[in-house]
Amino acid sequence: MDRVGIADLKAHLSQYLRKVRGGRTLTVLDWDTPVAQIIPYGAHAPLEVRSATRKASGLGLPLSCPAPTASVSMLLQDRASR
């Protein structure tokens, strides 16, 4: 299994897709953290489509955040910790 960073995958997408077409599996990394796999088409069982068990109207809305969130500062803290 090959491992590839997002930037390298974007820069050489055709080359990596040729490897996948040849049977290889790629693990896509974001800052050394695996985030996705690209596998040859048909390598796993086909997708199963199932009927919904509940109506969407019965799901309700997510709970609101009790206090304002400083999204930008949280993002900057997360990036600084990497």
All heavy atoms as a GROMACS GRO file, in nm:
protein
  618
    1MET      N    1   0.084  -0.117   0.000
    1MET     CA    2   0.000   0.000   0.000
    1MET      C    3   0.089   0.123   0.000
    1MET      O    4   0.178   0.138   0.081
    1MET     CB    5  -0.091  -0.002   0.124
    1MET     CG    6  -0.179   0.116   0.133
    1MET     SD    7  -0.303   0.117   0.265
    1MET     CE    8  -0.270  -0.020   0.366
    2ASP      N    9   0.062   0.214  -0.093
    2ASP     CA   10   0.138   0.338  -0.103
    2ASP      C   11   0.074   0.446  -0.018
    2ASP      O   12  -0.046   0.448   0.002
    2ASP     CB   13   0.142   0.386  -0.249
    2ASP     CG   14   0.224   0.293  -0.338
    2ASP    OD1   15   0.303   0.214  -0.285
    2ASP    OD2   16   0.208   0.302  -0.460
    3ARG      N   17   0.158   0.537   0.031
    3ARG     CA   18   0.110   0.651   0.110
    3ARG      C   19   0.150   0.776   0.034
    3ARG      O   20   0.262   0.787  -0.015
    3ARG     CB   21   0.173   0.649   0.249
    3ARG     CG   22   0.133   0.526   0.329
    3ARG     CD   23   0.222   0.501   0.448
    3ARG     NE   24   0.224   0.606   0.546
    3ARG     CZ   25   0.148   0.609   0.657
    3ARG    NH1   26   0.067   0.510   0.681
    3ARG    NH2   27   0.155   0.709   0.742
    4VAL      N   28   0.057   0.873   0.026
    4VAL     CA   29   0.083   0.994  -0.051
    4VAL      C   30   0.019   1.113   0.020
    4VAL      O   31  -0.091   1.103   0.073
    4VAL     CB   32   0.030   0.980  -0.196
    4VAL    CG1   33  -0.118   0.955  -0.200
    4VAL    CG2   34   0.066   1.100  -0.280
    5GLY      N   35   0.092   1.225   0.022
    5GLY     CA   36   0.038   1.349   0.077
    5GLY      C   37  -0.058   1.413  -0.021
    5GLY      O   38  -0.053   1.388  -0.142
    6ILE      N   39  -0.144   1.498   0.030
    6ILE     CA   40  -0.245   1.562  -0.053
    6ILE      C   41  -0.182   1.644  -0.164
    6ILE      O   42  -0.224   1.635  -0.280
    6ILE     CB   43  -0.339   1.648   0.033
    6ILE    CG1   44  -0.421   1.560   0.126
    6ILE    CG2   45  -0.431   1.733  -0.053
    6ILE    CD1   46  -0.503   1.635   0.229
    7ALA      N   47  -0.083   1.724  -0.133
    7ALA     CA   48  -0.020   1.810  -0.234
    7ALA      C   49   0.044   1.726  -0.345
    7ALA      O   50   0.030   1.758  -0.464
    7ALA     CB   51   0.083   1.902  -0.170
    8ASP      N   52   0.113   1.618  -0.308
    8ASP     CA   53   0.176   1.531  -0.407
    8ASP      C   54   0.070   1.461  -0.491
    8ASP      O   55   0.085   1.446  -0.613
    8ASP     CB   56   0.265   1.429  -0.337
    8ASP     CG   57   0.356   1.355  -0.432
    8ASP    OD1   58   0.392   1.413  -0.538
    8ASP    OD2   59   0.389   1.239  -0.404
    9LEU      N   60  -0.039   1.420  -0.429
    9LEU     CA   61  -0.149   1.356  -0.503
    9LEU      C   62  -0.207   1.452  -0.606
    9LEU      O   63  -0.230   1.414  -0.720
    9LEU     CB   64  -0.257   1.308  -0.406
    9LEU     CG   65  -0.379   1.243  -0.469
    9LEU    CD1   66  -0.342   1.115  -0.543
    9LEU    CD2   67  -0.484   1.214  -0.362
   10LYS      N   68  -0.229   1.577  -0.565
   10LYS     CA   69  -0.283   1.676  -0.657
   10LYS      C   70  -0.188   1.700  -0.774
   10LYS      O   71  -0.230   1.713  -0.888
   10LYS     CB   72  -0.310   1.807  -0.584
   10LYS     CG   73  -0.432   1.802  -0.495
   10LYS     CD   74  -0.445   1.925  -0.407
   10LYS     CE   75  -0.449   2.054  -0.480
   10LYS     NZ   76  -0.470   2.170  -0.392
   11ALA      N   77  -0.058   1.706  -0.744
   11ALA     CA   78   0.041   1.737  -0.847
   11ALA      C   79   0.061   1.622  -0.946
   11ALA      O   80   0.096   1.644  -1.061
   11ALA     CB   81   0.174   1.773  -0.782
   12HIS      N   82   0.039   1.497  -0.901
   12HIS     CA   83   0.067   1.381  -0.985
   12HIS      C   84  -0.052   1.284  -0.988
   12HIS      O   85  -0.034   1.162  -0.984
   12HIS     CB   86   0.191   1.307  -0.932
   12HIS     CG   87   0.311   1.395  -0.922
   12HIS    ND1   88   0.354   1.450  -0.804
   12HIS    CD2   89   0.396   1.441  -1.018
   12HIS    CE1   90   0.462   1.523  -0.827
   12HIS    NE2   91   0.488   1.522  -0.956
   13LEU      N   92  -0.172   1.340  -0.995
   13LEU     CA   93  -0.293   1.258  -0.987
   13LEU      C   94  -0.295   1.147  -1.091
   13LEU      O   95  -0.326   1.032  -1.059
   13LEU     CB   96  -0.417   1.346  -0.998
   13LEU     CG   97  -0.551   1.273  -0.988
   13LEU    CD1   98  -0.564   1.203  -0.854
   13LEU    CD2   99  -0.665   1.370  -1.010
   14SER      N  100  -0.262   1.176  -1.214
   14SER     CA  101  -0.267   1.076  -1.320
   14SER      C  102  -0.175   0.958  -1.291
   14SER      O  103  -0.213   0.842  -1.311
   14SER     CB  104  -0.229   1.137  -1.455
   14SER     OG  105  -0.324   1.233  -1.493
   15GLN      N  106  -0.055   0.985  -1.241
   15GLN     CA  107   0.039   0.877  -1.209
   15GLN      C  108  -0.018   0.788  -1.100
   15GLN      O  109  -0.009   0.665  -1.108
   15GLN     CB  110   0.173   0.935  -1.162
   15GLN     CG  111   0.252   1.003  -1.272
   15GLN     CD  112   0.376   1.069  -1.215
   15GLN    OE1  113   0.368   1.141  -1.116
   15GLN    NE2  114   0.489   1.045  -1.279
   16TYR      N  115  -0.074   0.848  -0.996
   16TYR     CA  116  -0.128   0.768  -0.886
   16TYR      C  117  -0.251   0.689  -0.929
   16TYR      O  118  -0.270   0.575  -0.888
   16TYR     CB  119  -0.158   0.857  -0.766
   16TYR     CG  120  -0.032   0.899  -0.694
   16TYR    CD1  121   0.011   1.031  -0.696
   16TYR    CD2  122   0.046   0.807  -0.626
   16TYR    CE1  123   0.127   1.069  -0.631
   16TYR    CE2  124   0.162   0.844  -0.561
   16TYR     CZ  125   0.202   0.974  -0.564
   16TYR     OH  126   0.319   1.011  -0.500
   17LEU      N  127  -0.333   0.748  -1.015
   17LEU     CA  128  -0.450   0.674  -1.063
   17LEU      C  129  -0.409   0.554  -1.150
   17LEU      O  130  -0.475   0.451  -1.149
   17LEU     CB  131  -0.544   0.767  -1.140
   17LEU     CG  132  -0.619   0.868  -1.054
   17LEU    CD1  133  -0.709   0.955  -1.140
   17LEU    CD2  134  -0.697   0.801  -0.943
   18ARG      N  135  -0.298   0.567  -1.221
   18ARG     CA  136  -0.248   0.451  -1.298
   18ARG      C  137  -0.208   0.339  -1.203
   18ARG      O  138  -0.231   0.221  -1.229
   18ARG     CB  139  -0.130   0.492  -1.386
   18ARG     CG  140  -0.172   0.553  -1.518
   18ARG     CD  141  -0.056   0.564  -1.616
   18ARG     NE  142   0.043   0.664  -1.578
   18ARG     CZ  143   0.032   0.795  -1.604
   18ARG    NH1  144  -0.073   0.840  -1.668
   18ARG    NH2  145   0.127   0.878  -1.568
   19LYS      N  146  -0.146   0.375  -1.089
   19LYS     CA  147  -0.110   0.273  -0.990
   19LYS      C  148  -0.235   0.205  -0.934
   19LYS      O  149  -0.239   0.082  -0.919
   19LYS     CB  150  -0.030   0.334  -0.875
   19LYS     CG  151   0.110   0.376  -0.912
   19LYS     CD  152   0.181   0.431  -0.791
   19LYS     CE  153   0.325   0.468  -0.823
   19LYS     NZ  154   0.401   0.509  -0.706
   20VAL      N  155  -0.337   0.285  -0.906
   20VAL     CA  156  -0.462   0.228  -0.852
   20VAL      C  157  -0.525   0.138  -0.957
   20VAL      O  158  -0.572   0.028  -0.927
   20VAL     CB  159  -0.559   0.341  -0.809
   20VAL    CG1  160  -0.696   0.285  -0.775
   20VAL    CG2  161  -0.501   0.417  -0.692
   21ARG      N  162  -0.526   0.181  -1.082
   21ARG     CA  163  -0.582   0.100  -1.190
   21ARG      C  164  -0.507  -0.033  -1.200
   21ARG      O  165  -0.564  -0.136  -1.236
   21ARG     CB  166  -0.572   0.177  -1.322
   21ARG     CG  167  -0.654   0.116  -1.433
   21ARG     CD  168  -0.653   0.202  -1.559
   21ARG     NE  169  -0.730   0.323  -1.538
   21ARG     CZ  170  -0.686   0.446  -1.563
   21ARG    NH1  171  -0.566   0.466  -1.611
   21ARG    NH2  172  -0.763   0.550  -1.543
   22GLY      N  173  -0.379  -0.032  -1.164
   22GLY     CA  174  -0.298  -0.153  -1.167
   22GLY      C  175  -0.316  -0.242  -1.045
   22GLY      O  176  -0.248  -0.344  -1.032
   23GLY      N  177  -0.405  -0.202  -0.952
   23GLY     CA  178  -0.433  -0.287  -0.838
   23GLY      C  179  -0.379  -0.238  -0.705
   23GLY      O  180  -0.401  -0.301  -0.601
   24ARG      N  181  -0.306  -0.126  -0.704
   24ARG     CA  182  -0.251  -0.074  -0.579
   24ARG      C  183  -0.357   0.003  -0.501
   24ARG      O  184  -0.450   0.056  -0.558
   24ARG     CB  185  -0.133   0.020  -0.606
   24ARG     CG  186  -0.024  -0.033  -0.696
   24ARG     CD  187   0.070  -0.131  -0.633
   24ARG     NE  188   0.144  -0.085  -0.520
   24ARG     CZ  189   0.270  -0.046  -0.522
   24ARG    NH1  190   0.336  -0.042  -0.634
   24ARG    NH2  191   0.331  -0.011  -0.410
   25THR      N  192  -0.340   0.012  -0.372
   25THR     CA  193  -0.425   0.093  -0.285
   25THR      C  194  -0.342   0.209  -0.233
   25THR      O  195  -0.227   0.190  -0.192
   25THR     CB  196  -0.478   0.011  -0.166
   25THR    OG1  197  -0.559  -0.095  -0.217
   25THR    CG2  198  -0.560   0.096  -0.072
   26LEU      N  199  -0.398   0.330  -0.237
   26LEU     CA  200  -0.328   0.449  -0.190
   26LEU      C  201  -0.391   0.497  -0.058
   26LEU      O  202  -0.512   0.501  -0.046
   26LEU     CB  203  -0.341   0.564  -0.289
   26LEU     CG  204  -0.273   0.552  -0.423
   26LEU    CD1  205  -0.302   0.675  -0.507
   26LEU    CD2  206  -0.123   0.536  -0.405
   27THR      N  207  -0.307   0.533   0.036
   27THR     CA  208  -0.352   0.598   0.158
   27THR      C  209  -0.316   0.746   0.145
   27THR      O  210  -0.199   0.779   0.124
   27THR     CB  211  -0.287   0.538   0.283
   27THR    OG1  212  -0.322   0.400   0.290
   27THR    CG2  213  -0.333   0.609   0.409
   28VAL      N  214  -0.415   0.833   0.155
   28VAL     CA  215  -0.394   0.976   0.141
   28VAL      C  216  -0.369   1.034   0.281
   28VAL      O  217  -0.444   1.008   0.374
   28VAL     CB  218  -0.516   1.044   0.076
   28VAL    CG1  219  -0.492   1.194   0.058
   28VAL    CG2  220  -0.546   0.979  -0.059
   29LEU      N  221  -0.260   1.111   0.292
   29LEU     CA  222  -0.220   1.167   0.421
   29LEU      C  223  -0.238   1.318   0.423
   29LEU      O  224  -0.211   1.386   0.325
   29LEU     CB  225  -0.072   1.136   0.448
   29LEU     CG  226  -0.029   0.990   0.440
   29LEU    CD1  227   0.121   0.980   0.452
   29LEU    CD2  228  -0.097   0.911   0.550
   30ASP      N  229  -0.283   1.369   0.537
   30ASP     CA  230  -0.288   1.512   0.562
   30ASP      C  231  -0.201   1.537   0.683
   30ASP      O  232  -0.237   1.502   0.795
   30ASP     CB  233  -0.433   1.556   0.589
   30ASP     CG  234  -0.446   1.706   0.608
   30ASP    OD1  235  -0.354   1.780   0.567
   30ASP    OD2  236  -0.548   1.749   0.664
   31TRP      N  237  -0.082   1.592   0.661
   31TRP     CA  238   0.015   1.613   0.768
   31TRP      C  239   0.044   1.483   0.841
   31TRP      O  240   0.032   1.473   0.963
   31TRP     CB  241  -0.034   1.719   0.867
   31TRP     CG  242  -0.043   1.856   0.808
   31TRP    CD1  243  -0.156   1.913   0.756
   31TRP    CD2  244   0.061   1.950   0.790
   31TRP    NE1  245  -0.127   2.037   0.708
   31TRP    CE2  246   0.005   2.064   0.728
   31TRP    CE3  247   0.196   1.950   0.821
   31TRP    CZ2  248   0.080   2.175   0.696
   31TRP    CZ3  249   0.269   2.062   0.790
   31TRP    CH2  250   0.212   2.173   0.728
   32ASP      N  251   0.077   1.379   0.769
   32ASP     CA  252   0.112   1.247   0.821
   32ASP      C  253  -0.004   1.176   0.890
   32ASP      O  254   0.016   1.076   0.958
   32ASP     CB  255   0.232   1.254   0.917
   32ASP     CG  256   0.359   1.298   0.846
   32ASP    OD1  257   0.372   1.266   0.726
   32ASP    OD2  258   0.442   1.364   0.908
   33THR      N  259  -0.125   1.227   0.876
   33THR     CA  260  -0.243   1.162   0.932
   33THR      C  261  -0.325   1.102   0.818
   33THR      O  262  -0.366   1.175   0.727
   33THR     CB  263  -0.331   1.264   1.008
   33THR    OG1  264  -0.252   1.324   1.110
   33THR    CG2  265  -0.452   1.198   1.069
   34PRO      N  266  -0.349   0.971   0.818
   34PRO     CA  267  -0.430   0.911   0.712
   34PRO      C  268  -0.572   0.966   0.714
   34PRO      O  269  -0.634   0.974   0.821
   34PRO     CB  270  -0.430   0.762   0.746
   34PRO     CG  271  -0.316   0.742   0.840
   34PRO     CD  272  -0.298   0.872   0.913
   35VAL      N  273  -0.620   1.011   0.598
   35VAL     CA  274  -0.755   1.067   0.590
   35VAL      C  275  -0.844   0.995   0.489
   35VAL      O  276  -0.966   1.007   0.496
   35VAL     CB  277  -0.752   1.217   0.557
   35VAL    CG1  278  -0.691   1.297   0.670
   35VAL    CG2  279  -0.681   1.244   0.427
   36ALA      N  280  -0.785   0.919   0.398
   36ALA     CA  281  -0.865   0.852   0.296
   36ALA      C  282  -0.785   0.740   0.231
   36ALA      O  283  -0.662   0.736   0.243
   36ALA     CB  284  -0.910   0.951   0.189
   37GLN      N  285  -0.857   0.652   0.165
   37GLN     CA  286  -0.794   0.548   0.084
   37GLN      C  287  -0.854   0.552  -0.055
   37GLN      O  288  -0.975   0.574  -0.070
   37GLN     CB  289  -0.816   0.409   0.142
   37GLN     CG  290  -0.723   0.375   0.253
   37GLN     CD  291  -0.730   0.226   0.287
   37GLN    OE1  292  -0.832   0.163   0.273
   37GLN    NE2  293  -0.617   0.174   0.330
   38ILE      N  294  -0.771   0.535  -0.154
   38ILE     CA  295  -0.817   0.521  -0.292
   38ILE      C  296  -0.789   0.377  -0.330
   38ILE      O  297  -0.674   0.332  -0.328
   38ILE     CB  298  -0.744   0.619  -0.386
   38ILE    CG1  299  -0.766   0.763  -0.339
   38ILE    CG2  300  -0.794   0.601  -0.529
   38ILE    CD1  301  -0.689   0.866  -0.419
   39ILE      N  302  -0.895   0.305  -0.362
   39ILE     CA  303  -0.883   0.162  -0.391
   39ILE      C  304  -0.927   0.136  -0.535
   39ILE      O  305  -1.004   0.215  -0.590
   39ILE     CB  306  -0.968   0.078  -0.294
   39ILE    CG1  307  -1.114   0.114  -0.307
   39ILE    CG2  308  -0.919   0.095  -0.151
   39ILE    CD1  309  -1.207   0.021  -0.232
   40PRO      N  310  -0.880   0.029  -0.595
   40PRO     CA  311  -0.926  -0.004  -0.730
   40PRO      C  312  -1.077  -0.025  -0.732
   40PRO      O  313  -1.134  -0.079  -0.637
   40PRO     CB  314  -0.852  -0.134  -0.762
   40PRO     CG  315  -0.736  -0.136  -0.670
   40PRO     CD  316  -0.780  -0.066  -0.546
   41TYR      N  317  -1.140   0.020  -0.837
   41TYR     CA  318  -1.284   0.004  -0.851
   41TYR      C  319  -1.321  -0.144  -0.849
   41TYR      O  320  -1.257  -0.226  -0.914
   41TYR     CB  321  -1.331   0.068  -0.982
   41TYR     CG  322  -1.481   0.068  -0.998
   41TYR    CD1  323  -1.557   0.161  -0.931
   41TYR    CD2  324  -1.544  -0.025  -1.079
   41TYR    CE1  325  -1.693   0.162  -0.943
   41TYR    CE2  326  -1.680  -0.025  -1.092
   41TYR     CZ  327  -1.755   0.069  -1.023
   41TYR     OH  328  -1.892   0.069  -1.037
   42GLY      N  329  -1.419  -0.177  -0.769
   42GLY     CA  330  -1.464  -0.316  -0.760
   42GLY      C  331  -1.382  -0.401  -0.664
   42GLY      O  332  -1.402  -0.521  -0.655
   43ALA      N  333  -1.288  -0.340  -0.591
   43ALA     CA  334  -1.204  -0.416  -0.499
   43ALA      C  335  -1.281  -0.465  -0.378
   43ALA      O  336  -1.246  -0.564  -0.317
   43ALA     CB  337  -1.086  -0.332  -0.454
   44HIS      N  338  -1.386  -0.394  -0.341
   44HIS     CA  339  -1.467  -0.433  -0.228
   44HIS      C  340  -1.607  -0.467  -0.277
   44HIS      O  341  -1.643  -0.445  -0.392
   44HIS     CB  342  -1.473  -0.321  -0.124
   44HIS     CG  343  -1.341  -0.299  -0.055
   44HIS    ND1  344  -1.290  -0.386   0.037
   44HIS    CD2  345  -1.250  -0.200  -0.067
   44HIS    CE1  346  -1.174  -0.342   0.080
   44HIS    NE2  347  -1.146  -0.229   0.017
   45ALA      N  348  -1.686  -0.518  -0.189
   45ALA     CA  349  -1.824  -0.552  -0.224
   45ALA      C  350  -1.896  -0.426  -0.273
   45ALA      O  351  -1.867  -0.315  -0.228
   45ALA     CB  352  -1.895  -0.610  -0.103
   46PRO      N  353  -1.992  -0.442  -0.362
   46PRO     CA  354  -2.065  -0.326  -0.412
   46PRO      C  355  -2.144  -0.258  -0.299
   46PRO      O  356  -2.174  -0.320  -0.198
   46PRO     CB  357  -2.158  -0.384  -0.517
   46PRO     CG  358  -2.167  -0.529  -0.487
   46PRO     CD  359  -2.038  -0.567  -0.419
   47LEU      N  360  -2.174  -0.131  -0.319
   47LEU     CA  361  -2.250  -0.058  -0.220
   47LEU      C  362  -2.390  -0.115  -0.207
   47LEU      O  363  -2.450  -0.159  -0.305
   47LEU     CB  364  -2.259   0.090  -0.259
   47LEU     CG  365  -2.130   0.169  -0.260
   47LEU    CD1  366  -2.156   0.311  -0.309
   47LEU    CD2  367  -2.068   0.172  -0.122
   48GLU      N  368  -2.441  -0.111  -0.087
   48GLU     CA  369  -2.576  -0.158  -0.061
   48GLU      C  370  -2.664  -0.037  -0.034
   48GLU      O  371  -2.633   0.045   0.052
   48GLU     CB  372  -2.575  -0.250   0.062
   48GLU     CG  373  -2.711  -0.298   0.102
   48GLU     CD  374  -2.707  -0.380   0.230
   48GLU    OE1  375  -2.598  -0.428   0.266
   48GLU    OE2  376  -2.811  -0.392   0.294
   49VAL      N  377  -2.772  -0.023  -0.108
   49VAL     CA  378  -2.864   0.086  -0.088
   49VAL      C  379  -2.979   0.035  -0.002
   49VAL      O  380  -3.044  -0.063  -0.037
   49VAL     CB  381  -2.918   0.141  -0.222
   49VAL    CG1  382  -3.018   0.253  -0.200
   49VAL    CG2  383  -2.803   0.188  -0.309
   50ARG      N  384  -3.000   0.100   0.112
   50ARG     CA  385  -3.105   0.057   0.203
   50ARG      C  386  -3.211   0.165   0.215
   50ARG      O  387  -3.182   0.283   0.201
   50ARG     CB  388  -3.047   0.028   0.342
   50ARG     CG  389  -2.940  -0.079   0.338
   50ARG     CD  390  -2.890  -0.115   0.474
   50ARG     NE  391  -2.838   0.003   0.545
   50ARG     CZ  392  -2.789   0.000   0.666
   50ARG    NH1  393  -2.787  -0.112   0.734
   50ARG    NH2  394  -2.743   0.108   0.723
   51SER      N  395  -3.331   0.124   0.246
   51SER     CA  396  -3.440   0.219   0.268
   51SER      C  397  -3.422   0.286   0.403
   51SER      O  398  -3.368   0.227   0.497
   51SER     CB  399  -3.574   0.148   0.265
   51SER     OG  400  -3.595   0.088   0.140
   52ALA      N  401  -3.473   0.407   0.414
   52ALA     CA  402  -3.466   0.481   0.540
   52ALA      C  403  -3.553   0.412   0.644
   52ALA      O  404  -3.657   0.355   0.612
   52ALA     CB  405  -3.513   0.624   0.519
   53THR      N  406  -3.508   0.417   0.769
   53THR     CA  407  -3.587   0.356   0.877
   53THR      C  408  -3.673   0.459   0.948
   53THR      O  409  -3.764   0.423   1.021
   53THR     CB  410  -3.494   0.289   0.980
   53THR    OG1  411  -3.403   0.387   1.030
   53THR    CG2  412  -3.416   0.174   0.915
   54ARG      N  413  -3.641   0.589   0.930
   54ARG     CA  414  -3.720   0.697   0.990
   54ARG      C  415  -3.738   0.808   0.888
   54ARG      O  416  -3.657   0.822   0.795
   54ARG     CB  417  -3.650   0.757   1.112
   54ARG     CG  418  -3.627   0.659   1.222
   54ARG     CD  419  -3.579   0.729   1.347
   54ARG     NE  420  -3.446   0.788   1.329
   54ARG     CZ  421  -3.380   0.851   1.426
   54ARG    NH1  422  -3.432   0.863   1.545
   54ARG    NH2  423  -3.262   0.901   1.404
   55LYS      N  424  -3.839   0.890   0.909
   55LYS     CA  425  -3.857   1.006   0.823
   55LYS      C  426  -3.761   1.116   0.869
   55LYS      O  427  -3.734   1.131   0.988
   55LYS     CB  428  -4.001   1.058   0.834
   55LYS     CG  429  -4.102   0.965   0.772
   55LYS     CD  430  -4.240   1.027   0.776
   55LYS     CE  431  -4.338   0.935   0.707
   55LYS     NZ  432  -4.473   0.994   0.704
   56ALA      N  433  -3.709   1.192   0.776
   56ALA     CA  434  -3.615   1.298   0.808
   56ALA      C  435  -3.679   1.402   0.901
   56ALA      O  436  -3.612   1.461   0.986
   56ALA     CB  437  -3.564   1.366   0.682
   57SER      N  438  -3.810   1.424   0.889
   57SER     CA  439  -3.876   1.524   0.972
   57SER      C  440  -3.875   1.484   1.120
   57SER      O  441  -3.887   1.568   1.208
   57SER     CB  442  -4.020   1.544   0.927
   57SER     OG  443  -4.091   1.422   0.935
   58GLY      N  444  -3.856   1.356   1.151
   58GLY     CA  445  -3.854   1.311   1.288
   58GLY      C  446  -3.717   1.317   1.354
   58GLY      O  447  -3.703   1.284   1.471
   59LEU      N  448  -3.616   1.360   1.282
   59LEU     CA  449  -3.481   1.362   1.337
   59LEU      C  450  -3.455   1.482   1.426
   59LEU      O  451  -3.374   1.475   1.516
   59LEU     CB  452  -3.378   1.358   1.224
   59LEU     CG  453  -3.379   1.232   1.139
   59LEU    CD1  454  -3.278   1.243   1.025
   59LEU    CD2  455  -3.348   1.109   1.224
   60GLY      N  456  -3.518   1.594   1.401
   60GLY     CA  457  -3.497   1.713   1.483
   60GLY      C  458  -3.370   1.787   1.445
   60GLY      O  459  -3.286   1.738   1.369
   61LEU      N  460  -3.356   1.905   1.502
   61LEU     CA  461  -3.240   1.989   1.475
   61LEU      C  462  -3.131   1.962   1.578
   61LEU      O  463  -3.161   1.927   1.692
   61LEU     CB  464  -3.279   2.136   1.478
   61LEU     CG  465  -3.377   2.181   1.370
   61LEU    CD1  466  -3.420   2.325   1.395
   61LEU    CD2  467  -3.313   2.169   1.232
   62PRO      N  468  -3.005   1.983   1.542
   62PRO     CA  469  -2.897   1.968   1.641
   62PRO      C  470  -2.910   2.075   1.749
   62PRO      O  471  -2.966   2.182   1.726
   62PRO     CB  472  -2.769   1.984   1.560
   62PRO     CG  473  -2.810   2.042   1.430
   62PRO     CD  474  -2.955   2.017   1.411
   63LEU      N  475  -2.858   2.046   1.867
   63LEU     CA  476  -2.862   2.141   1.976
   63LEU      C  477  -2.775   2.261   1.943
   63LEU      O  478  -2.669   2.248   1.882
   63LEU     CB  479  -2.812   2.076   2.105
   63LEU     CG  480  -2.894   1.957   2.155
   63LEU    CD1  481  -2.826   1.895   2.276
   63LEU    CD2  482  -3.036   1.999   2.188
   64SER      N  483  -2.818   2.379   1.985
   64SER     CA  484  -2.738   2.498   1.958
   64SER      C  485  -2.627   2.508   2.061
   64SER      O  486  -2.636   2.454   2.171
   64SER     CB  487  -2.826   2.623   1.963
   64SER     OG  488  -2.883   2.636   2.091
   65CYS      N  489  -2.524   2.580   2.024
   65CYS     CA  490  -2.409   2.599   2.113
   65CYS      C  491  -2.449   2.697   2.223
   65CYS      O  492  -2.505   2.803   2.194
   65CYS     CB  493  -2.292   2.652   2.032
   65CYS     SG  494  -2.141   2.665   2.127
   66PRO      N  495  -2.423   2.665   2.351
   66PRO     CA  496  -2.466   2.752   2.460
   66PRO      C  497  -2.394   2.886   2.465
   66PRO      O  498  -2.446   2.982   2.518
   66PRO     CB  499  -2.435   2.670   2.586
   66PRO     CG  500  -2.330   2.574   2.544
   66PRO     CD  501  -2.353   2.547   2.398
   67ALA      N  502  -2.276   2.895   2.409
   67ALA     CA  503  -2.200   3.020   2.412
   67ALA      C  504  -2.136   3.043   2.276
   67ALA      O  505  -2.111   2.947   2.201
   67ALA     CB  506  -2.091   3.012   2.519
   68PRO      N  507  -2.109   3.168   2.241
   68PRO     CA  508  -2.042   3.195   2.113
   68PRO      C  509  -1.906   3.124   2.108
   68PRO      O  510  -1.840   3.108   2.210
   68PRO     CB  511  -2.023   3.346   2.112
   68PRO     CG  512  -2.114   3.399   2.217
   68PRO     CD  513  -2.138   3.290   2.315
   69THR      N  514  -1.869   3.083   1.989
   69THR     CA  515  -1.743   3.011   1.971
   69THR      C  516  -1.649   3.095   1.887
   69THR      O  517  -1.687   3.148   1.783
   69THR     CB  518  -1.768   2.877   1.899
   69THR    OG1  519  -1.863   2.804   1.975
   69THR    CG2  520  -1.641   2.798   1.884
   70ALA      N  521  -1.526   3.108   1.931
   70ALA     CA  522  -1.423   3.181   1.857
   70ALA      C  523  -1.356   3.081   1.762
   70ALA      O  524  -1.251   3.025   1.792
   70ALA     CB  525  -1.322   3.243   1.952
   71SER      N  526  -1.419   3.057   1.649
   71SER     CA  527  -1.374   2.955   1.556
   71SER      C  528  -1.232   2.977   1.506
   71SER      O  529  -1.152   2.883   1.497
   71SER     CB  530  -1.469   2.946   1.436
   71SER     OG  531  -1.600   2.924   1.478
   72VAL      N  532  -1.200   3.101   1.472
   72VAL     CA  533  -1.067   3.130   1.416
   72VAL      C  534  -0.959   3.102   1.520
   72VAL      O  535  -0.857   3.040   1.489
   72VAL     CB  536  -1.060   3.275   1.365
   72VAL    CG1  537  -0.918   3.310   1.323
   72VAL    CG2  538  -1.156   3.295   1.249
   73SER      N  539  -0.980   3.145   1.643
   73SER     CA  540  -0.877   3.121   1.745
   73SER      C  541  -0.862   2.972   1.773
   73SER      O  542  -0.752   2.923   1.796
   73SER     CB  543  -0.907   3.198   1.873
   73SER     OG  544  -1.027   3.154   1.931
   74MET      N  545  -0.973   2.898   1.771
   74MET     CA  546  -0.964   2.753   1.791
   74MET      C  547  -0.887   2.687   1.677
   74MET      O  548  -0.806   2.597   1.699
   74MET     CB  549  -1.104   2.692   1.801
   74MET     CG  550  -1.176   2.730   1.929
   74MET     SD  551  -1.344   2.668   1.936
   74MET     CE  552  -1.313   2.493   1.950
   75LEU      N  553  -0.910   2.732   1.555
   75LEU     CA  554  -0.838   2.679   1.440
   75LEU      C  555  -0.689   2.708   1.451
   75LEU      O  556  -0.605   2.620   1.428
   75LEU     CB  557  -0.894   2.738   1.310
   75LEU     CG  558  -0.825   2.700   1.181
   75LEU    CD1  559  -0.839   2.551   1.155
   75LEU    CD2  560  -0.880   2.780   1.066
   76LEU      N  561  -0.655   2.830   1.488
   76LEU     CA  562  -0.514   2.866   1.502
   76LEU      C  563  -0.446   2.785   1.615
   76LEU      O  564  -0.331   2.742   1.601
   76LEU     CB  565  -0.500   3.015   1.530
   76LEU     CG  566  -0.541   3.106   1.413
   76LEU    CD1  567  -0.538   3.253   1.457
   76LEU    CD2  568  -0.451   3.084   1.293
   77GLN      N  569  -0.517   2.761   1.724
   77GLN     CA  570  -0.462   2.679   1.832
   77GLN      C  571  -0.438   2.536   1.784
   77GLN      O  572  -0.334   2.476   1.815
   77GLN     CB  573  -0.557   2.676   1.952
   77GLN     CG  574  -0.560   2.802   2.032
   77GLN     CD  575  -0.664   2.795   2.143
   77GLN    OE1  576  -0.741   2.701   2.153
   77GLN    NE2  577  -0.664   2.896   2.229
   78ASP      N  578  -0.534   2.483   1.708
   78ASP     CA  579  -0.518   2.347   1.657
   78ASP      C  580  -0.398   2.338   1.564
   78ASP      O  581  -0.319   2.244   1.573
   78ASP     CB  582  -0.646   2.304   1.584
   78ASP     CG  583  -0.636   2.164   1.529
   78ASP    OD1  584  -0.613   2.070   1.609
   78ASP    OD2  585  -0.649   2.147   1.406
   79ARG      N  586  -0.384   2.434   1.476
   79ARG     CA  587  -0.271   2.430   1.382
   79ARG      C  588  -0.138   2.447   1.454
   79ARG      O  589  -0.038   2.388   1.417
   79ARG     CB  590  -0.288   2.540   1.277
   79ARG     CG  591  -0.398   2.507   1.179
   79ARG     CD  592  -0.405   2.606   1.069
   79ARG     NE  593  -0.508   2.569   0.973
   79ARG     CZ  594  -0.542   2.642   0.870
   79ARG    NH1  595  -0.483   2.758   0.848
   79ARG    NH2  596  -0.635   2.602   0.788
   80ALA      N  597  -0.136   2.528   1.559
   80ALA     CA  598  -0.012   2.549   1.634
   80ALA      C  599   0.030   2.424   1.710
   80ALA      O  600   0.147   2.400   1.734
   80ALA     CB  601  -0.028   2.666   1.731
   81SER      N  602  -0.067   2.340   1.745
   81SER     CA  603  -0.036   2.220   1.822
   81SER      C  604   0.016   2.107   1.734
   81SER      O  605   0.061   2.005   1.785
   81SER     CB  606  -0.160   2.172   1.898
   81SER     OG  607  -0.258   2.125   1.807
   82ARG      N  608   0.013   2.121   1.603
   82ARG     CA  609   0.060   2.015   1.514
   82ARG      C  610   0.206   2.023   1.488
   82ARG      O  611   0.273   2.114   1.482
   82ARG     CB  612  -0.015   2.019   1.380
   82ARG     CG  613  -0.159   1.982   1.397
   82ARG     CD  614  -0.227   1.984   1.265
   82ARG     NE  615  -0.369   1.958   1.285
   82ARG     CZ  616  -0.444   1.897   1.198
   82ARG    NH1  617  -0.395   1.857   1.086
   82ARG    NH2  618  -0.570   1.879   1.221
   0.00000   0.00000   0.00000
